[in-house]
Amino acid sequence: MTSIGAKYAALADGFAEREYADPAGYARRRARIIATLGPPLAPGATVLDLCCADGIMTAPLLAYGVAYTGVDASPEMLDAARRRNPGVEFREGRMEEYEPPQPVDVTVCLRSFYLAPDRVAFFRRVLGYTRVMFVFDFRPAEYPADGVLRDLRAAGCERFELRPFFMSQRHSMPGPAQSALEALERTGPLASLVSRRFGPTFCCATIEP
């Protein structure tokens, strides 16, 4: 087991509850971004969640009527995901190596794309089995958007949309404050400027028909 694998194995129990001040609320907001950023998330769409961890995104994505499969490299995380989401399909696999038996409509990869040893190869692989869109997030303070988009282009994708995501992971915000942050996400250049220092940005890469 790699050092990263051992780390996540040890964290599997109660992972989401330690990582997020409001796990369910944070997951619902992320699911809403996924559902609306690019092409609308259609009922019945097949969704592959790479690096699904303990399955915190499963229920809010299923609420959109999709067919969901989660993938993670950690058996312990998958056990936690199955306990959280009985009856849902979860599979073991490394994100940069896994390929679904059939193409999927949507692939999601949250808080993890940077783990791929070869980012362009990872993007190219995902785009190869994804029919509609690939949605992932990154922190521009650590991974500048220009570099991420350059790698997407090198992998063969020319259509993408970015959306800053302003919601505190560690602290619960009062309703009015959170509403103001959500309004800030839609301010275009100002939001992009703020996102260079704070919070993640979502990227939706749309596959050409």
KEMARFI-970998 format. One record per residue (C-alpha): residue number from 1; residue in one letter; chain; x, y, z. Coordinates in nm, 4 decimals, padded with zeros to 6 digits, always signed. Example, Ala and Ser with C-alpha at 12.3 -4.5 7.8 and 13.67 -1.06 7.14 Angstrom:
% KEMARFI-970998
resi=1	resn=A	chain=A	xx=+01.2300	yy=-00.4500	zz=+00.7800
resi=2	resn=S	chain=A	xx=+01.3670	yy=-00.1060	zz=+00.7140
***
This chain:
% KEMARFI-970998
resi=1	resn=M	chain=A	xx=+00.0000	yy=+00.0000	zz=+00.0000
resi=2	resn=T	chain=A	xx=+00.1333	yy=+00.3449	zz=-00.0896
resi=3	resn=S	chain=A	xx=+00.1734	yy=+00.6145	zz=+00.1756
resi=4	resn=I	chain=A	xx=-00.1297	yy=+00.7945	zz=+00.0262
resi=5	resn=G	chain=A	xx=-00.3319	yy=+00.4719	zz=+00.0360
resi=6	resn=A	chain=A	xx=-00.2367	yy=+00.4104	zz=+00.3985
resi=7	resn=K	chain=A	xx=-00.3323	yy=+00.7661	zz=+00.4869
resi=8	resn=Y	chain=A	xx=-00.6818	yy=+00.7367	zz=+00.3408
resi=9	resn=A	chain=A	xx=-00.7332	yy=+00.3875	zz=+00.4805
resi=10	resn=A	chain=A	xx=-00.6726	yy=+00.5256	zz=+00.8283
resi=11	resn=L	chain=A	xx=-00.9126	yy=+00.8168	zz=+00.7675
resi=12	resn=A	chain=A	xx=-01.2000	yy=+00.6192	zz=+00.6133
resi=13	resn=D	chain=A	xx=-01.4279	yy=+00.6006	zz=+00.9164
resi=14	resn=G	chain=A	xx=-01.5948	yy=+00.9382	zz=+00.9618
resi=15	resn=F	chain=A	xx=-01.3925	yy=+01.0940	zz=+00.6788
resi=16	resn=A	chain=A	xx=-01.6592	yy=+01.3371	zz=+00.5520
resi=17	resn=E	chain=A	xx=-01.7605	yy=+01.4401	zz=+00.9032
resi=18	resn=R	chain=A	xx=-01.4006	yy=+01.5386	zz=+00.9801
resi=19	resn=E	chain=A	xx=-01.3393	yy=+01.7085	zz=+00.6461
resi=20	resn=Y	chain=A	xx=-01.6534	yy=+01.9231	zz=+00.6256
resi=21	resn=A	chain=A	xx=-01.8387	yy=+02.1390	zz=+00.8749
resi=22	resn=D	chain=A	xx=-02.1631	yy=+02.0552	zz=+00.6907
resi=23	resn=P	chain=A	xx=-02.0984	yy=+01.7386	zz=+00.4866
resi=24	resn=A	chain=A	xx=-02.4487	yy=+01.7046	zz=+00.3419
resi=25	resn=G	chain=A	xx=-02.4837	yy=+02.0757	zz=+00.2614
resi=26	resn=Y	chain=A	xx=-02.1391	yy=+02.0949	zz=+00.1025
resi=27	resn=A	chain=A	xx=-02.2111	yy=+01.7868	zz=-00.1077
resi=28	resn=R	chain=A	xx=-02.5487	yy=+01.9221	zz=-00.2233
resi=29	resn=R	chain=A	xx=-02.3904	yy=+02.2491	zz=-00.3390
resi=30	resn=R	chain=A	xx=-02.1189	yy=+02.0644	zz=-00.5283
resi=31	resn=A	chain=A	xx=-02.3812	yy=+01.8416	zz=-00.6896
resi=32	resn=R	chain=A	xx=-02.5757	yy=+02.1498	zz=-00.7992
resi=33	resn=I	chain=A	xx=-02.2645	yy=+02.2904	zz=-00.9658
resi=34	resn=I	chain=A	xx=-02.2056	yy=+01.9584	zz=-01.1431
resi=35	resn=A	chain=A	xx=-02.5689	yy=+01.9461	zz=-01.2579
resi=36	resn=T	chain=A	xx=-02.5781	yy=+02.2985	zz=-01.4001
resi=37	resn=L	chain=A	xx=-02.2285	yy=+02.4132	zz=-01.4976
resi=38	resn=G	chain=A	xx=-02.2157	yy=+02.2572	zz=-01.8423
resi=39	resn=P	chain=A	xx=-02.4788	yy=+02.0543	zz=-02.0267
resi=40	resn=P	chain=A	xx=-02.7700	yy=+01.9913	zz=-01.7850
resi=41	resn=L	chain=A	xx=-02.7389	yy=+01.6672	zz=-01.5892
resi=42	resn=A	chain=A	xx=-03.0174	yy=+01.4625	zz=-01.7463
resi=43	resn=P	chain=A	xx=-03.2224	yy=+01.2041	zz=-01.5541
resi=44	resn=G	chain=A	xx=-03.0967	yy=+00.8572	zz=-01.6400
resi=45	resn=A	chain=A	xx=-02.7455	yy=+00.9778	zz=-01.7229
resi=46	resn=T	chain=A	xx=-02.4654	yy=+00.7447	zz=-01.6177
resi=47	resn=V	chain=A	xx=-02.2292	yy=+00.9156	zz=-01.3723
resi=48	resn=L	chain=A	xx=-01.8857	yy=+00.7841	zz=-01.2731
resi=49	resn=D	chain=A	xx=-01.7424	yy=+00.9361	zz=-00.9543
resi=50	resn=L	chain=A	xx=-01.3639	yy=+00.8872	zz=-00.9506
resi=51	resn=C	chain=A	xx=-01.1978	yy=+00.9008	zz=-00.6075
resi=52	resn=C	chain=A	xx=-01.5418	yy=+00.8876	zz=-00.4460
resi=53	resn=A	chain=A	xx=-01.3903	yy=+00.8425	zz=-00.0966
resi=54	resn=D	chain=A	xx=-01.6663	yy=+00.7537	zz=+00.1530
resi=55	resn=G	chain=A	xx=-01.9469	yy=+00.8270	zz=-00.0923
resi=56	resn=I	chain=A	xx=-02.0508	yy=+01.1691	zz=+00.0361
resi=57	resn=M	chain=A	xx=-02.1440	yy=+01.2800	zz=-00.3190
resi=58	resn=T	chain=A	xx=-02.3543	yy=+00.9735	zz=-00.3944
resi=59	resn=A	chain=A	xx=-02.6905	yy=+01.0778	zz=-00.2489
resi=60	resn=P	chain=A	xx=-02.6954	yy=+01.4360	zz=-00.3851
resi=61	resn=L	chain=A	xx=-02.6063	yy=+01.3134	zz=-00.7340
resi=62	resn=L	chain=A	xx=-02.8645	yy=+01.0343	zz=-00.7183
resi=63	resn=A	chain=A	xx=-03.1222	yy=+01.3019	zz=-00.6319
resi=64	resn=Y	chain=A	xx=-03.0914	yy=+01.4158	zz=-00.9962
resi=65	resn=G	chain=A	xx=-03.2146	yy=+01.0760	zz=-01.1151
resi=66	resn=V	chain=A	xx=-02.8833	yy=+00.9528	zz=-01.2514
resi=67	resn=A	chain=A	xx=-02.7285	yy=+00.6061	zz=-01.2542
resi=68	resn=Y	chain=A	xx=-02.4263	yy=+00.6393	zz=-01.0252
resi=69	resn=T	chain=A	xx=-02.1071	yy=+00.4351	zz=-00.9835
resi=70	resn=G	chain=A	xx=-01.8307	yy=+00.5271	zz=-00.7403
resi=71	resn=V	chain=A	xx=-01.4652	yy=+00.4293	zz=-00.7776
resi=72	resn=D	chain=A	xx=-01.1874	yy=+00.4562	zz=-00.5232
resi=73	resn=A	chain=A	xx=-00.8460	yy=+00.2962	zz=-00.4704
resi=74	resn=S	chain=A	xx=-00.8998	yy=+00.2466	zz=-00.0963
resi=75	resn=P	chain=A	xx=-01.0964	yy=-00.0636	zz=+00.0103
resi=76	resn=E	chain=A	xx=-01.1566	yy=+00.1027	zz=+00.3466
resi=77	resn=M	chain=A	xx=-01.3087	yy=+00.4111	zz=+00.1818
resi=78	resn=L	chain=A	xx=-01.5265	yy=+00.1857	zz=-00.0339
resi=79	resn=D	chain=A	xx=-01.6491	yy=-00.0003	zz=+00.2742
resi=80	resn=A	chain=A	xx=-01.7443	yy=+00.3345	zz=+00.4288
resi=81	resn=A	chain=A	xx=-01.9156	yy=+00.4394	zz=+00.1034
resi=82	resn=R	chain=A	xx=-02.1215	yy=+00.1189	zz=+00.0956
resi=83	resn=R	chain=A	xx=-02.2271	yy=+00.1649	zz=+00.4563
resi=84	resn=R	chain=A	xx=-02.3350	yy=+00.5212	zz=+00.3795
resi=85	resn=N	chain=A	xx=-02.5129	yy=+00.4219	zz=+00.0562
resi=86	resn=P	chain=A	xx=-02.6508	yy=+00.0674	zz=+00.0749
resi=87	resn=G	chain=A	xx=-02.7271	yy=-00.0903	zz=-00.2603
resi=88	resn=V	chain=A	xx=-02.5199	yy=+00.1549	zz=-00.4672
resi=89	resn=E	chain=A	xx=-02.2430	yy=+00.0220	zz=-00.6909
resi=90	resn=F	chain=A	xx=-01.8855	yy=+00.0990	zz=-00.5842
resi=91	resn=R	chain=A	xx=-01.5733	yy=-00.0415	zz=-00.7465
resi=92	resn=E	chain=A	xx=-01.2079	yy=-00.0509	zz=-00.6505
resi=93	resn=G	chain=A	xx=-00.9586	yy=+00.1122	zz=-00.8837
resi=94	resn=R	chain=A	xx=-00.6985	yy=+00.3829	zz=-00.9248
resi=95	resn=M	chain=A	xx=-00.8390	yy=+00.6871	zz=-01.1035
resi=96	resn=E	chain=A	xx=-00.5591	yy=+00.7035	zz=-01.3612
resi=97	resn=E	chain=A	xx=-00.5975	yy=+00.3315	zz=-01.4478
resi=98	resn=Y	chain=A	xx=-00.9686	yy=+00.2628	zz=-01.4125
resi=99	resn=E	chain=A	xx=-01.1887	yy=+00.2364	zz=-01.7212
resi=100	resn=P	chain=A	xx=-01.5599	yy=+00.1540	zz=-01.6974
resi=101	resn=P	chain=A	xx=-01.6980	yy=-00.1503	zz=-01.8835
resi=102	resn=Q	chain=A	xx=-01.9077	yy=+00.0854	zz=-02.0972
resi=103	resn=P	chain=A	xx=-01.8708	yy=+00.4582	zz=-02.1759
resi=104	resn=V	chain=A	xx=-02.0407	yy=+00.6893	zz=-01.9260
resi=105	resn=D	chain=A	xx=-02.2224	yy=+01.0173	zz=-01.9811
resi=106	resn=V	chain=A	xx=-02.0540	yy=+01.2109	zz=-01.7003
resi=107	resn=T	chain=A	xx=-01.7297	yy=+01.1615	zz=-01.5106
resi=108	resn=V	chain=A	xx=-01.6681	yy=+01.3479	zz=-01.1855
resi=109	resn=C	chain=A	xx=-01.3360	yy=+01.3797	zz=-01.0013
resi=110	resn=L	chain=A	xx=-01.3316	yy=+01.6012	zz=-00.6920
resi=111	resn=R	chain=A	xx=-01.0278	yy=+01.7021	zz=-00.4843
resi=112	resn=S	chain=A	xx=-00.8137	yy=+01.4428	zz=-00.6621
resi=113	resn=F	chain=A	xx=-00.7094	yy=+01.5156	zz=-01.0216
resi=114	resn=Y	chain=A	xx=-00.3666	yy=+01.6317	zz=-00.9053
resi=115	resn=L	chain=A	xx=-00.2886	yy=+01.2794	zz=-00.7791
resi=116	resn=A	chain=A	xx=-00.2435	yy=+01.1599	zz=-01.1379
resi=117	resn=P	chain=A	xx=+00.1294	yy=+01.1226	zz=-01.2138
resi=118	resn=D	chain=A	xx=+00.0647	yy=+01.2294	zz=-01.5762
resi=119	resn=R	chain=A	xx=-00.2170	yy=+01.4849	zz=-01.5884
resi=120	resn=V	chain=A	xx=-00.2502	yy=+01.4956	zz=-01.9672
resi=121	resn=A	chain=A	xx=-00.2648	yy=+01.1162	zz=-01.9906
resi=122	resn=F	chain=A	xx=-00.5276	yy=+01.1088	zz=-01.7150
resi=123	resn=F	chain=A	xx=-00.7405	yy=+01.3719	zz=-01.8880
resi=124	resn=R	chain=A	xx=-00.7078	yy=+01.1913	zz=-02.2215
resi=125	resn=R	chain=A	xx=-00.8124	yy=+00.8596	zz=-02.0660
resi=126	resn=V	chain=A	xx=-01.1188	yy=+01.0085	zz=-01.8961
resi=127	resn=L	chain=A	xx=-01.2255	yy=+01.1991	zz=-02.2067
resi=128	resn=G	chain=A	xx=-01.1957	yy=+00.8761	zz=-02.4043
resi=129	resn=Y	chain=A	xx=-01.4706	yy=+00.6968	zz=-02.2085
resi=130	resn=T	chain=A	xx=-01.6892	yy=+00.9989	zz=-02.1258
resi=131	resn=R	chain=A	xx=-01.9678	yy=+01.0921	zz=-02.3687
resi=132	resn=V	chain=A	xx=-02.0994	yy=+01.4279	zz=-02.2437
resi=133	resn=M	chain=A	xx=-01.8865	yy=+01.6017	zz=-01.9807
resi=134	resn=F	chain=A	xx=-01.6018	yy=+01.5641	zz=-01.7348
resi=135	resn=V	chain=A	xx=-01.6298	yy=+01.7748	zz=-01.4183
resi=136	resn=F	chain=A	xx=-01.3458	yy=+01.8237	zz=-01.1724
resi=137	resn=D	chain=A	xx=-01.2295	yy=+02.0881	zz=-00.9286
resi=138	resn=F	chain=A	xx=-00.8949	yy=+02.2450	zz=-00.8464
resi=139	resn=R	chain=A	xx=-00.7507	yy=+02.5256	zz=-00.6369
resi=140	resn=P	chain=A	xx=-00.6050	yy=+02.7971	zz=-00.8613
resi=141	resn=A	chain=A	xx=-00.3770	yy=+02.9052	zz=-00.5763
resi=142	resn=E	chain=A	xx=-00.2006	yy=+02.5676	zz=-00.6117
resi=143	resn=Y	chain=A	xx=-00.2773	yy=+02.4769	zz=-00.9721
resi=144	resn=P	chain=A	xx=-00.3109	yy=+02.7886	zz=-01.1901
resi=145	resn=A	chain=A	xx=-00.6016	yy=+02.7706	zz=-01.4317
resi=146	resn=D	chain=A	xx=-00.3848	yy=+02.8426	zz=-01.7366
resi=147	resn=G	chain=A	xx=-00.1827	yy=+02.5268	zz=-01.6753
resi=148	resn=V	chain=A	xx=-00.4876	yy=+02.3093	zz=-01.6101
resi=149	resn=L	chain=A	xx=-00.6604	yy=+02.4308	zz=-01.9275
resi=150	resn=R	chain=A	xx=-00.3411	yy=+02.3874	zz=-02.1288
resi=151	resn=D	chain=A	xx=-00.3310	yy=+02.0215	zz=-02.0222
resi=152	resn=L	chain=A	xx=-00.6984	yy=+01.9775	zz=-02.1126
resi=153	resn=R	chain=A	xx=-00.6277	yy=+02.1123	zz=-02.4608
resi=154	resn=A	chain=A	xx=-00.3281	yy=+01.8806	zz=-02.4924
resi=155	resn=A	chain=A	xx=-00.5625	yy=+01.5914	zz=-02.4056
resi=156	resn=G	chain=A	xx=-00.7930	yy=+01.6936	zz=-02.6912
resi=157	resn=C	chain=A	xx=-01.0600	yy=+01.9063	zz=-02.5196
resi=158	resn=E	chain=A	xx=-01.1327	yy=+02.2571	zz=-02.6489
resi=159	resn=R	chain=A	xx=-01.4681	yy=+02.3239	zz=-02.4781
resi=160	resn=F	chain=A	xx=-01.4709	yy=+02.3963	zz=-02.1055
resi=161	resn=E	chain=A	xx=-01.6350	yy=+02.6235	zz=-01.8531
resi=162	resn=L	chain=A	xx=-01.5029	yy=+02.7399	zz=-01.5156
resi=163	resn=R	chain=A	xx=-01.7017	yy=+02.8317	zz=-01.2055
resi=164	resn=P	chain=A	xx=-01.5495	yy=+02.9464	zz=-00.8742
resi=165	resn=F	chain=A	xx=-01.6955	yy=+02.7744	zz=-00.5699
resi=166	resn=F	chain=A	xx=-01.7149	yy=+02.9823	zz=-00.2538
resi=167	resn=M	chain=A	xx=-01.8336	yy=+02.7757	zz=+00.0415
resi=168	resn=S	chain=A	xx=-01.6302	yy=+02.7167	zz=+00.3522
resi=169	resn=Q	chain=A	xx=-01.5275	yy=+02.3559	zz=+00.3914
resi=170	resn=R	chain=A	xx=-01.4372	yy=+02.3871	zz=+00.7577
resi=171	resn=H	chain=A	xx=-01.6885	yy=+02.6409	zz=+00.8910
resi=172	resn=S	chain=A	xx=-02.0666	yy=+02.6698	zz=+00.8717
resi=173	resn=M	chain=A	xx=-02.1715	yy=+03.0081	zz=+00.7338
resi=174	resn=P	chain=A	xx=-02.4915	yy=+03.1968	zz=+00.8248
resi=175	resn=G	chain=A	xx=-02.7499	yy=+03.1889	zz=+00.5472
resi=176	resn=P	chain=A	xx=-02.7097	yy=+03.5534	zz=+00.4352
resi=177	resn=A	chain=A	xx=-02.3311	yy=+03.5216	zz=+00.4234
resi=178	resn=Q	chain=A	xx=-02.3495	yy=+03.2042	zz=+00.2159
resi=179	resn=S	chain=A	xx=-02.5995	yy=+03.3661	zz=-00.0211
resi=180	resn=A	chain=A	xx=-02.3570	yy=+03.6551	zz=-00.0707
resi=181	resn=L	chain=A	xx=-02.0761	yy=+03.4110	zz=-00.1494
resi=182	resn=E	chain=A	xx=-02.2923	yy=+03.2314	zz=-00.4040
resi=183	resn=A	chain=A	xx=-02.3734	yy=+03.5643	zz=-00.5676
resi=184	resn=L	chain=A	xx=-01.9998	yy=+03.6402	zz=-00.5803
resi=185	resn=E	chain=A	xx=-01.9435	yy=+03.3167	zz=-00.7753
resi=186	resn=R	chain=A	xx=-02.1396	yy=+03.4666	zz=-01.0648
resi=187	resn=T	chain=A	xx=-01.9550	yy=+03.7988	zz=-01.0876
resi=188	resn=G	chain=A	xx=-01.7227	yy=+03.6885	zz=-01.3681
resi=189	resn=P	chain=A	xx=-01.3824	yy=+03.8634	zz=-01.3540
resi=190	resn=L	chain=A	xx=-01.4175	yy=+03.9537	zz=-00.9854
resi=191	resn=A	chain=A	xx=-01.4969	yy=+03.5943	zz=-00.8930
resi=192	resn=S	chain=A	xx=-01.2007	yy=+03.4721	zz=-01.0990
resi=193	resn=L	chain=A	xx=-00.9718	yy=+03.7183	zz=-00.9233
resi=194	resn=V	chain=A	xx=-01.0888	yy=+03.6054	zz=-00.5777
resi=195	resn=S	chain=A	xx=-01.0606	yy=+03.2377	zz=-00.6729
resi=196	resn=R	chain=A	xx=-00.6898	yy=+03.2790	zz=-00.7436
resi=197	resn=R	chain=A	xx=-00.6404	yy=+03.3092	zz=-00.3697
resi=198	resn=F	chain=A	xx=-00.9409	yy=+03.1411	zz=-00.2090
resi=199	resn=G	chain=A	xx=-01.1390	yy=+02.8254	zz=-00.2631
resi=200	resn=P	chain=A	xx=-01.1697	yy=+02.5755	zz=-00.5455
resi=201	resn=T	chain=A	xx=-01.2845	yy=+02.6293	zz=-00.9011
resi=202	resn=F	chain=A	xx=-01.4981	yy=+02.3784	zz=-01.0883
resi=203	resn=C	chain=A	xx=-01.4156	yy=+02.2948	zz=-01.4481
resi=204	resn=C	chain=A	xx=-01.6632	yy=+02.1313	zz=-01.6838
resi=205	resn=A	chain=A	xx=-01.4938	yy=+01.9883	zz=-01.9932
resi=206	resn=T	chain=A	xx=-01.7578	yy=+01.9216	zz=-02.2585
resi=207	resn=I	chain=A	xx=-01.6964	yy=+01.6413	zz=-02.5039
resi=208	resn=E	chain=A	xx=-01.7444	yy=+01.7389	zz=-02.8676
resi=209	resn=P	chain=A	xx=-02.0375	yy=+01.5566	zz=-03.0345
***
